[in-house]
Amino acid sequence: MLNVCAILVISVLNLKEETTIATKQLINNRIRSPQVLLIDHENNNRGVTDTREALKLAEEVGLDLVVVSDNKETPVAKILDYGKHLYQLKKRQRQTSKPTMKEVKLRPNVGESDYGVRINRAVEWLDKGDSVKFQVRLRGREHQHRDRATELLERVITDLSEVGKVQSFDKRTLILQMVPV
């Protein structure tokens, strides 16, 4: 008896989730307003038309009538493929939510003005939500003074401690990765 009740509750919860997902955007027969501002499948503005006529036009083309903007007086409806529209919205949302990794390459004897420019740029990136990777590149005799490179990376950590925190700090490869706070 307990298992049947649990399955019933789960199925009711799933049904509620599906209906909330489906009712986020008004499509086809769910549009209740008598008139809509219609944009057809070729992006031509058809003006204010009756919702029934707009539905007939959408059915003739084999597409859906979707409310794009819900104004108080007349909502803006567009004739389009609803499945494709949802896919593009999800794709756009995934692209914007991806944090990116920005890279800053330094030399151990970097000048103060160059260092300041790179730190300011890193502050902007961290404020925007991106993570920043600092890499110190050594050449020739600079390998004998690795301690200067690690001091430079430690200085970067102290300068960016307000806007970012250290994700990884590899002293052997002289790479520092910082993420936003």
Contact map, one row per residue, 1 for C-alpha under 8 A:
1111100000000000000000000000000000000000000000000000000000000000000000000000000000000000000000000000000000000000000000000000000000000000000000000000000000000000000000000000000000000
1111110000000000000000000000000000000000000000000000000000000000000000000000000000000000000000000000000000000000000000000000000000000000000000000000000000000000000000000000000000000
1111111000000000000000000000000000000000000000000000000000000000000000000000000000000000000000000000000000000000000000000000000000000000000000000000000000000000000000000000000000000
1111111100000000000000000000000000000000000000000000000000000000000000000000000000000000000000000000000000000000000000000000000000000000000000000000000000000000000000000000000000000
1111111110000000000000000000000000000000000000000000000000000000000000000000000000000000000000000000000000000000000000000000000000000000000000000000000000000000000000000000000000000
0111111111000000000000000000000000000000000000000000000000000000000000000000000000000000000000000000000000000000000000000000000000000000000000000000000000000000000000000000000000000
0011111111100000000000000000000000000000000000000000000000000000000000000000000000000000000000000000000000000000000000000000000000000000000000000000000000000000000000000000000000000
0001111111110000000000000000000000000000000000000000000000000000000000000000000000000000000000000000000000000000000000000000000000000000000000000000000000000000000000000000000000000
0000111111111000000000000000000000000000000000000000000000000000000000000000000000000000000000000000000000000000000000000000000000000000000000000000000000000000000000000000000000000
0000011111111100000000000000000000000000000000000000000000000000000000000000000000000000000000000000000000000000000000000000000000000000000000000000000000000000000000000000000000000
0000001111111110000000000000000000000000000000000000000000000000000000000000000000000000000000000000000000000000000000000000000000000000000000000000000000000000000000000000000000000
0000000111111111000000000000000000000000000000000000000000000000000000000000000000000000000000000000000000000000000000000000000000000000000000000000000000000000000000000000000000000
0000000011111111100000000000000000000000000000000000000000000000000000000000000000000000000000000000000000000000000000000000000000000000000000000000000000000000000000000000000000000
0000000001111111110000000000000000000000000000000000000000000000000000000000000000000000000000000000000000000000000000000000000000000000000000000000000000000000000000000000000000000
0000000000111111111000000000000000000000000000000000000000000000000000000000000000000000000000000000000000000000000000000000000000000000000000000000000000000000000000000000000000000
0000000000011111111100000000000000000000000000000000000000000000000000000000000000000000000000000000000000000000000000000000000000000000000000000000000000000000000000000000000000000
0000000000001111111110000000000000000000000000000000000000000000000000000000000000000000000000000000000000000000000000000000000000000000000000000000000000000000000000000000000000000
0000000000000111111111000000000000000000000000000000000000000000000000000000000000000000000000000000000000000000000000000000000000000000000000000000000000000000000000000000000000000
0000000000000011111111100000000000000000000000000000000000000000000000000000000000000000000000000000000000000000000000000000000000000000000000000000000000000000000000000000000000000
0000000000000001111111110000000000000000000000000000000000000000000000000000000000000000000000000000000000000000000000000000000000000000000000000000000000000000000000000000000000000
0000000000000000111111110000000000000000000000000000000000000000000000000000000000000000000000000000000000000000000000000000000000000000000000000000000000000000000000000000000000000
0000000000000000011111111000000000000000000000000000000000000000000000000000000000000000000000000000000000000000000000000000000000000000000000000000000000000000000000000000000000000
0000000000000000001111111100000000000000000000000000000000000000000000000000000000000000000000000000000000000000000000000000000000000000000000000000000000000000000000000000000000000
0000000000000000000111111100000000000000000000000000000000000000000000000000000000000000000000000000000000000000000000000000000000000000000000000000000000000000000000000000000000000
0000000000000000000001111110000000000000000000000000000000000000011100000000000000000000000000000000000000000000000000000000000000000000000000000000000000000000000000000000000000000
0000000000000000000000111111011000000000000000000000000000000000011000000000000000000000000000000000000000000000000000000000000000000000000000000000000000000000000000000000000000000
0000000000000000000000001111111000000000000000000000000000000001111000000000000000000000000000000000000000000000000000000000000000000000000000000000000000000000000000000000000000000
0000000000000000000000000111111000000000000000000000001000000001110000000000000000000000000000000000000000000000000000000000000000000000000000000000000000000000000000000000000000000
0000000000000000000000000011111100000000000000000000001000000000000000000000000000000000000000000000000000000000000000000000000000000000000000000000000000000000000000000000000000000
0000000000000000000000000111111100000000000000000000000000000000000000000000000000000000000000000000000000000000000000000000000000000000000000000000000000000000000000000000000000000
0000000000000000000000000111111110000000000000000010000000000000001000000000000000000000000000000000000000000000000000000000000000000000000000000000000000000000000000000000000000000
0000000000000000000000000000111111000000000000000000000000000000000000000000000000000000000000000000000000000000000000000000000000000000000000000000000000000000000000000000000000000
0000000000000000000000000000001111110000000000000010000000000000000000000110000000000000000000000000000000000000000000000000000000000000000000000000000000000000000000000000000000000
0000000000000000000000000000000111110000000000000110000000000000000000000000000000000000000000000000000000000000000000000000000000000000000000000000000000000000000000000000000000000
0000000000000000000000000000000011111000000000011110000000000000000000000110000000000000000000000000000000000000000000000000000000000000000000000000000000000000000000000000000000000
0000000000000000000000000000000011111100000000011110010000000000000000000111100000000000000000000000000000000000000000000000000000000000000000000000000000000000000000000000000000000
0000000000000000000000000000000000111110000011111000000000000000000000000111100000000000000000000000000000000000000000000000000000000000000000000000000000000000000000000000000000000
0000000000000000000000000000000000011111000011111000010000000000000000000001111000000000000000000000000000000000000000000000000000000000000000000000000000000000000000000000000000000
0000000000000000000000000000000000001111111111100000000000000000000000000001111000000000000000000000000000000000000000000000000000000000000000000000000000000000000000000000000000000
0000000000000000000000000000000000000111111111000000000000000000000000000000011100000000000000000000000000000000000000000000000000000000000000000000000000000000000000000000000000000
0000000000000000000000000000000000000011111100000000000000000000000000000000011100000000000000000000000000000000000000000000000000000000000000000000000000000000000000000000000000000
0000000000000000000000000000000000000011111100000000000000000000000000000000000000000000000000000000000000000000000000000000000000000000000000000000000000000000000000000000000000000
0000000000000000000000000000000000000011111110000000000000000000000000000000000000000000000000000000000000000000000000000000000000000000000000000000000000000000000000000000000000000
0000000000000000000000000000000000000011111111000000000000000000000000000000000000000000000000000000000000000000000000000000000000000000000000000000000000000000000000000000000000000
0000000000000000000000000000000000001111001111100000000000000000000000000000000000000000000000000000000000000000000000000000000000000000000000000000000000000000000000000000000000000
0000000000000000000000000000000000001111000111111000000000000000000000000000000000000000000000000000000000000000000000000000000000000000000000000000000000000000000000000000000000000
0000000000000000000000000000000000001110000011111000000000000000000000000000000000000000000000000000000000000000000000000000000000000000000000000000000000000000000000000000000000000
0000000000000000000000000000000000111100000001111100000000000000000000000100000000000000000000000000000000000000000000000000000000000000000000000000000000000000000000000000000000000
0000000000000000000000000000000000111100000001111110110000000000000000000000000000000000000000000000000000000000000000000000000000000000000000000000000000000000000000000000000000000
0000000000000000000000000000000001110000000000011111110000000000000000000000000000000000000000000000000000000000000000000000000000000000000000000000000000000000000000000000000000000
0000000000000000000000000000001011110000000000001111111000000000000000000000000000000000000000000000000000000000000000000000000000000000000000000000000000000000000000000000000000000
0000000000000000000000000000000000000000000000000111111100000000000000000000000000000000000000000000000000000000000000000000000000000000000000000000000000000000000000000000000000000
0000000000000000000000000000000000000000000000001111111110000000000000000000000000000000000000000000000000000000000000000000000000000000000000000000000000000000000000000000000000000
0000000000000000000000000000000000010100000000001111111111000000100000000000000000000000000000000000000000000000000000000000000000000000000000000000000000000000000000000000000000000
0000000000000000000000000001100000000000000000000011111111100001100000000000000000000000000000000000000000000000000000000000000000000000000000000000000000000000000000000000000000000
0000000000000000000000000000000000000000000000000001111111110000000000000000000000000000000000000000000000000000000000000000000000000000000000000000000000000000000000000000000000000
0000000000000000000000000000000000000000000000000000111111111000000000000000000000000000000000000000000000000000000000000000000000000000000000000000000000000000000000000000000000000
0000000000000000000000000000000000000000000000000000011111111111100000000000001100000000000000000000000000000000000000000000000000000000000000000000000000000000000000000000000000000
0000000000000000000000000000000000000000000000000000001111111111000000000000000000000000000000000000000000000000000000000000000000000000000000000000000000000000000000000000000000000
0000000000000000000000000000000000000000000000000000000111111110000000000000000000000000000000000000000000000000000000000000000000000000000000000000000000000000000000000000000000000
0000000000000000000000000000000000000000000000000000000011111110000000000000000000000000000000000000000000000000000000000000000000000000000000000000000000000000000000000000000000000
0000000000000000000000000000000000000000000000000000000001111111000000000000000000000000000000000000000000000000000000000000000000000000000000000000000000000000000000000000000000000
0000000000000000000000000000000000000000000000000000000001111111100000000000001111000000000000000000000000000000000000000000000000000000000000000000000000000000000000000000000000000
0000000000000000000000000011000000000000000000000000001001100111110000000000001111000000000000000000000000000000000000000000000000000000000000000000000000000000000000000000000000000
0000000000000000000000000011000000000000000000000000011001000011111000000000111100000000000000000000000000000000000000000000000000000000000000000000000000000000000000000000000000000
0000000000000000000000001111000000000000000000000000000000000001111100000000111101000000000000000000000000000000000000000000000000000000000000000000000000000000000000000000000000000
0000000000000000000000001110001000000000000000000000000000000000111111000011110000000000000000000000000000000000000000000000000000000000000000000000000000000000000000000000000000000
0000000000000000000000001000000000000000000000000000000000000000011111000011110000000000000000000000000000000000000000000000000000000000000000000000000000000000000000000000000000000
0000000000000000000000000000000000000000000000000000000000000000001111100011100000000000000000000000000000000000000000000000000000000000000000000000000000000000000000000000000000000
0000000000000000000000000000000000000000000000000000000000000000001111110111000000000000000000000000000000000000000000000000000000000000000000000000000000000000000000000000000000000
0000000000000000000000000000000000000000000000000000000000000000000011111111000000000000000000000000000000000000000000000000000000000000000000000000000000000000000000000000000000000
0000000000000000000000000000000000000000000000000000000000000000000001111110000000000000000000000000000000000000000000000000000000000000000000000000000000000000000000000000000000000
0000000000000000000000000000000000000000000000000000000000000000000000111110000000000000000000000000000000000000000000000000000000000000000000000000000000000000000000000000000000000
0000000000000000000000000000000010111000000000010000000000000000000001111111000000000000000000000000000000000000000000000000000000000000000000000000000000000000000000000000000000000
0000000000000000000000000000000010111000000000000000000000000000001111111111100000000000000000000000000000000000000000000000000000000000000000000000000000000000000000000000000000000
0000000000000000000000000000000000011110000000000000000000000000001111100111110000000000000000000000000000000000000000000000000000000000000000000000000000000000000000000000000000000
0000000000000000000000000000000000011110000000000000000000000000111110000011111000000000000000000000000000000000000000000000000000000000000000000000000000000000000000000000000000000
0000000000000000000000000000000000000111100000000000000000000000111100000001111100000000000000000000000000000000000000000000000000000000000000000000000000000000000000000000000000000
0000000000000000000000000000000000000111100000000000000001000011110000000000111110000000000000000000000000000000000000000000000000000000000000000000000000000000000000000000000000000
0000000000000000000000000000000000000001100000000000000001000011110000000000011111001000000000000000000000000000000000000000000000000000000000000000000000000000000000000000000000000
0000000000000000000000000000000000000000000000000000000000000011000000000000001111111000000000000000000000000000000000000000000000000000000000000000000000000000000000000000000000000
0000000000000000000000000000000000000000000000000000000000000011010000000000000111111100000000000000000000000000000000000000000000000000000000000000000000000000000000000000000000000
0000000000000000000000000000000000000000000000000000000000000000000000000000000011111110000000000000000000000000000000000000000000000000000000000000000000000000000000000000000000000
0000000000000000000000000000000000000000000000000000000000000000000000000000000011111111000000000000000000000000000000000000000000000000000000000000000000000000000000000000000000000
0000000000000000000000000000000000000000000000000000000000000000000000000000000111111111100000000000000000000000000000000000000000000000000000000000000000000000000000000000000000000
0000000000000000000000000000000000000000000000000000000000000000000000000000000001111111110000000000000000000000000000000000000000000000000000000000000000000000000000000000000000000
0000000000000000000000000000000000000000000000000000000000000000000000000000000000111111111000000000000000000000000000000000000000000000000000000000000000000000000000000000000000000
0000000000000000000000000000000000000000000000000000000000000000000000000000000000011111111100000000000000000000000000000000000000000000000000000000000000000000000000000000000000000
0000000000000000000000000000000000000000000000000000000000000000000000000000000000001111111110000000000000000000000000000000000000000000000000000000000000000000000000000000000000000
0000000000000000000000000000000000000000000000000000000000000000000000000000000000000111111111000000000000000000000000000000000000000000000000000000000000000000000000000000000000000
0000000000000000000000000000000000000000000000000000000000000000000000000000000000000011111111100000000000000000000000000000000000000000000000000000000000000000000000000000000000000
0000000000000000000000000000000000000000000000000000000000000000000000000000000000000001111111110000000000000000000000000000000000000000000000000000000000000000000000000000000000000
0000000000000000000000000000000000000000000000000000000000000000000000000000000000000000111111111000000000000000000000000000000000000000000000000000000000000000000000000000000000000
0000000000000000000000000000000000000000000000000000000000000000000000000000000000000000011111111100000000000000000000000000000000000000000000000000000000000000000000000000000000000
0000000000000000000000000000000000000000000000000000000000000000000000000000000000000000001111111100000000000000000000000000000000000000000000000000000000000000000000000000000000000
0000000000000000000000000000000000000000000000000000000000000000000000000000000000000000000111111110000000000000000000000000000000000000000000000000000000000000000000000000000000000
0000000000000000000000000000000000000000000000000000000000000000000000000000000000000000000011111110000000000000000000000000000000000000000000000000000000000000000000000000000000000
0000000000000000000000000000000000000000000000000000000000000000000000000000000000000000000001111111000000000000000000000000000000000000000000000000000000000000000000000000000000000
0000000000000000000000000000000000000000000000000000000000000000000000000000000000000000000000011111100000000000000000000000000011100000000000000000000000000000000000000000000000000
0000000000000000000000000000000000000000000000000000000000000000000000000000000000000000000000000111110000000000000000000000000001100000000000000000000000000000000000000000000000000
0000000000000000000000000000000000000000000000000000000000000000000000000000000000000000000000000011111000000000000000000000000001111000000000000000000000000000000000000000000000000
0000000000000000000000000000000000000000000000000000000000000000000000000000000000000000000000000001111100000000000000000000100001111000000000000000000000000000000000000000000000000
0000000000000000000000000000000000000000000000000000000000000000000000000000000000000000000000000000111110000000000000000000000000011110000000000000000000000000000000000000000000000
0000000000000000000000000000000000000000000000000000000000000000000000000000000000000000000000000000011111000000000001000000000000011110000000000000000000000000000000000000000000000
0000000000000000000000000000000000000000000000000000000000000000000000000000000000000000000000000000001111100000000000000000000000000111100000000000000000000000000000000000000000000
0000000000000000000000000000000000000000000000000000000000000000000000000000000000000000000000000000000111110100000000000000000000000111100000000000000000000000000000000000000000000
0000000000000000000000000000000000000000000000000000000000000000000000000000000000000000000000000000000011111100000000000000000000000001110000000000100000000000000000000000000000000
0000000000000000000000000000000000000000000000000000000000000000000000000000000000000000000000000000000001111100000000000000000000000001110001000001100100000000000000000000000000000
0000000000000000000000000000000000000000000000000000000000000000000000000000000000000000000000000000000000111110000000000000000000000000000000000000000000000000000000000000000000000
0000000000000000000000000000000000000000000000000000000000000000000000000000000000000000000000000000000001111111011000000000000000000000000000000000000000000000000000000000000000000
0000000000000000000000000000000000000000000000000000000000000000000000000000000000000000000000000000000000001111111000000000000000000000000000000000000000000000000000000000000000000
0000000000000000000000000000000000000000000000000000000000000000000000000000000000000000000000000000000000000111111100000000000000000000000000000000000000000000000000000000000000000
0000000000000000000000000000000000000000000000000000000000000000000000000000000000000000000000000000000000000011111110000000000000000000000000000000000000000000000000000000000000000
0000000000000000000000000000000000000000000000000000000000000000000000000000000000000000000000000000000000000111111111000000000000000000000000000000000000000000000000000000000000000
0000000000000000000000000000000000000000000000000000000000000000000000000000000000000000000000000000000000000111111111100000000000000000000000000000000000000000000000000000000000000
0000000000000000000000000000000000000000000000000000000000000000000000000000000000000000000000000000000000000001111111110000000000000000000000000000000000000000000000000000000000000
0000000000000000000000000000000000000000000000000000000000000000000000000000000000000000000000000000000000000000111111111000000000000000000000000000000000000000000000000000000000000
0000000000000000000000000000000000000000000000000000000000000000000000000000000000000000000000000000000100000000011111111100000000000000000000000000000000000000000000000000000000000
0000000000000000000000000000000000000000000000000000000000000000000000000000000000000000000000000000000000000000001111111110000000000000000000000000000000010011000000000000000000000
0000000000000000000000000000000000000000000000000000000000000000000000000000000000000000000000000000000000000000000111111111000000000000000000000000000000000000000000000000000000000
0000000000000000000000000000000000000000000000000000000000000000000000000000000000000000000000000000000000000000000011111111100000000000000000000000000000000000000000000000000000000
0000000000000000000000000000000000000000000000000000000000000000000000000000000000000000000000000000000000000000000001111111110000010000000000000000000000000000000000000000000000000
0000000000000000000000000000000000000000000000000000000000000000000000000000000000000000000000000000000000000000000000111111111000000000000000000000000000000001001000000000000000000
0000000000000000000000000000000000000000000000000000000000000000000000000000000000000000000000000000000000000000000000011111111100000000000000000000000000000000000000000000000000000
0000000000000000000000000000000000000000000000000000000000000000000000000000000000000000000000000000010000000000000000001111111111110000000000000000000000000000000000000000000000000
0000000000000000000000000000000000000000000000000000000000000000000000000000000000000000000000000000000000000000000000000111111111110000000000000000000000000000001100000000000000110
0000000000000000000000000000000000000000000000000000000000000000000000000000000000000000000000000000000000000000000000000011111111000000000000000000000000000000001000000000000000010
0000000000000000000000000000000000000000000000000000000000000000000000000000000000000000000000000000000000000000000000000001111111000000000000000000000000000000000000000000000000000
0000000000000000000000000000000000000000000000000000000000000000000000000000000000000000000000000010000000000000000000000000111111100000000000000000000000000000000000000000000000110
0000000000000000000000000000000000000000000000000000000000000000000000000000000000000000000000000011110000000000000000000000111111110000000000000000000000000000000000000000000000110
0000000000000000000000000000000000000000000000000000000000000000000000000000000000000000000000000011110000000000000000000000110011111000000000000000000000000000000000000000000011110
0000000000000000000000000000000000000000000000000000000000000000000000000000000000000000000000000000111100000000000000000100110001111100000000000000000000000000000000000000000011100
0000000000000000000000000000000000000000000000000000000000000000000000000000000000000000000000000000111100000000000000000000000000111110000000000000000000000000000000000000001111000
0000000000000000000000000000000000000000000000000000000000000000000000000000000000000000000000000000001111000000000000000000000000011111000000000000000010000000000000000000001110000
0000000000000000000000000000000000000000000000000000000000000000000000000000000000000000000000000000001111000000000000000000000000001111100000000000000000000000000000000000011100000
0000000000000000000000000000000000000000000000000000000000000000000000000000000000000000000000000000000011110000000000000000000000000111110000000000100010000000000000000000011000000
0000000000000000000000000000000000000000000000000000000000000000000000000000000000000000000000000000000011110000000000000000000000000011111000000000000000000000000000000000010000000
0000000000000000000000000000000000000000000000000000000000000000000000000000000000000000000000000000000000110000000000000000000000000001111101100000000000000000000000000000000000000
0000000000000000000000000000000000000000000000000000000000000000000000000000000000000000000000000000000000000000000000000000000000000000111111100000000000000000000000000000000000000
0000000000000000000000000000000000000000000000000000000000000000000000000000000000000000000000000000000000000000000000000000000000000000011111100000000000000000000000000000000000000
0000000000000000000000000000000000000000000000000000000000000000000000000000000000000000000000000000000000000000000000000000000000000000001111111000000000000000000000000000000000000
0000000000000000000000000000000000000000000000000000000000000000000000000000000000000000000000000000000000010000000000000000000000000000011111111100000000000000000000000000000000000
0000000000000000000000000000000000000000000000000000000000000000000000000000000000000000000000000000000000000000000000000000000000000000011111111100000000000000000000000000000000000
0000000000000000000000000000000000000000000000000000000000000000000000000000000000000000000000000000000000000000000000000000000000000000000011111100000000000000000000000000000000000
0000000000000000000000000000000000000000000000000000000000000000000000000000000000000000000000000000000000000000000000000000000000000000000011111111100000000000000000000000000000000
0000000000000000000000000000000000000000000000000000000000000000000000000000000000000000000000000000000000000000000000000000000000000000000001111111110000000000000000000000000000000
0000000000000000000000000000000000000000000000000000000000000000000000000000000000000000000000000000000000000000000000000000000000000000000000001111111000000000000000000000000000000
0000000000000000000000000000000000000000000000000000000000000000000000000000000000000000000000000000000000010000000000000000000000000000000000001111111100000000000000000000000000000
0000000000000000000000000000000000000000000000000000000000000000000000000000000000000000000000000000000000110000000000000000000000000001000000001111111110000000000000000000010000000
0000000000000000000000000000000000000000000000000000000000000000000000000000000000000000000000000000000000000000000000000000000000000000000000000111111111000000000000000010010000000
0000000000000000000000000000000000000000000000000000000000000000000000000000000000000000000000000000000000000000000000000000000000000000000000000011111111100000000000000000000000000
0000000000000000000000000000000000000000000000000000000000000000000000000000000000000000000000000000000000010000000000000000000000000000000000000001111111110000000000000000000000000
0000000000000000000000000000000000000000000000000000000000000000000000000000000000000000000000000000000000000000000000000000000000000101000000000000111111111000000000000000010100000
0000000000000000000000000000000000000000000000000000000000000000000000000000000000000000000000000000000000000000000000000000000000000000000000000000011111111100000000000000000000000
0000000000000000000000000000000000000000000000000000000000000000000000000000000000000000000000000000000000000000000000000000000000000000000000000000001111111110000000000000000000000
0000000000000000000000000000000000000000000000000000000000000000000000000000000000000000000000000000000000000000000000100000000000000000000000000000000111111111000000000000000000000
0000000000000000000000000000000000000000000000000000000000000000000000000000000000000000000000000000000000000000000000000000000000000000000000000000000011111111100011000000000000000
0000000000000000000000000000000000000000000000000000000000000000000000000000000000000000000000000000000000000000000000000000000000000000000000000000000001111111100000000000000000000
0000000000000000000000000000000000000000000000000000000000000000000000000000000000000000000000000000000000000000000000100000000000000000000000000000000000111111110000000000000000000
0000000000000000000000000000000000000000000000000000000000000000000000000000000000000000000000000000000000000000000000100010000000000000000000000000000000011111111110000000000000000
0000000000000000000000000000000000000000000000000000000000000000000000000000000000000000000000000000000000000000000000000000000000000000000000000000000000001111111110000000000000000
0000000000000000000000000000000000000000000000000000000000000000000000000000000000000000000000000000000000000000000000000000000000000000000000000000000000000011111100000000000000001
0000000000000000000000000000000000000000000000000000000000000000000000000000000000000000000000000000000000000000000000000010011000000000000000000000000000000001111110000000000000011
0000000000000000000000000000000000000000000000000000000000000000000000000000000000000000000000000000000000000000000000000000010000000000000000000000000000000001111111000000000001111
0000000000000000000000000000000000000000000000000000000000000000000000000000000000000000000000000000000000000000000000000000000000000000000000000000000000001001101111100000000001111
0000000000000000000000000000000000000000000000000000000000000000000000000000000000000000000000000000000000000000000000000000000000000000000000000000000000001000000111111000000111100
0000000000000000000000000000000000000000000000000000000000000000000000000000000000000000000000000000000000000000000000000000000000000000000000000000000000000000000011111000000111100
0000000000000000000000000000000000000000000000000000000000000000000000000000000000000000000000000000000000000000000000000000000000000000000000000000000000000000000001111100001111000
0000000000000000000000000000000000000000000000000000000000000000000000000000000000000000000000000000000000000000000000000000000000000000000000000000000000000000000001111110011110000
0000000000000000000000000000000000000000000000000000000000000000000000000000000000000000000000000000000000000000000000000000000000000000000000000000000000000000000000011111111100000
0000000000000000000000000000000000000000000000000000000000000000000000000000000000000000000000000000000000000000000000000000000000000000000000000000010000000000000000001111111000000
0000000000000000000000000000000000000000000000000000000000000000000000000000000000000000000000000000000000000000000000000000000000000000000000000000000000000000000000000111110000000
0000000000000000000000000000000000000000000000000000000000000000000000000000000000000000000000000000000000000000000000000000000000000000000000000000000000000000000000000111111000000
0000000000000000000000000000000000000000000000000000000000000000000000000000000000000000000000000000000000000000000000000000000000000011100000000000110010000000000000001111111100000
0000000000000000000000000000000000000000000000000000000000000000000000000000000000000000000000000000000000000000000000000000000000001111000000000000000000000000000000011110111110000
0000000000000000000000000000000000000000000000000000000000000000000000000000000000000000000000000000000000000000000000000000000000001110000000000000000010000000000001111100011111000
0000000000000000000000000000000000000000000000000000000000000000000000000000000000000000000000000000000000000000000000000000000000111100000000000000000000000000000001111000001111100
0000000000000000000000000000000000000000000000000000000000000000000000000000000000000000000000000000000000000000000000000000000000111000000000000000000000000000000111110000000111110
0000000000000000000000000000000000000000000000000000000000000000000000000000000000000000000000000000000000000000000000000000010011110000000000000000000000000000000111100000000011111
0000000000000000000000000000000000000000000000000000000000000000000000000000000000000000000000000000000000000000000000000000011011100000000000000000000000000000001110000000000001111
0000000000000000000000000000000000000000000000000000000000000000000000000000000000000000000000000000000000000000000000000000000000000000000000000000000000000000011110000000000000111
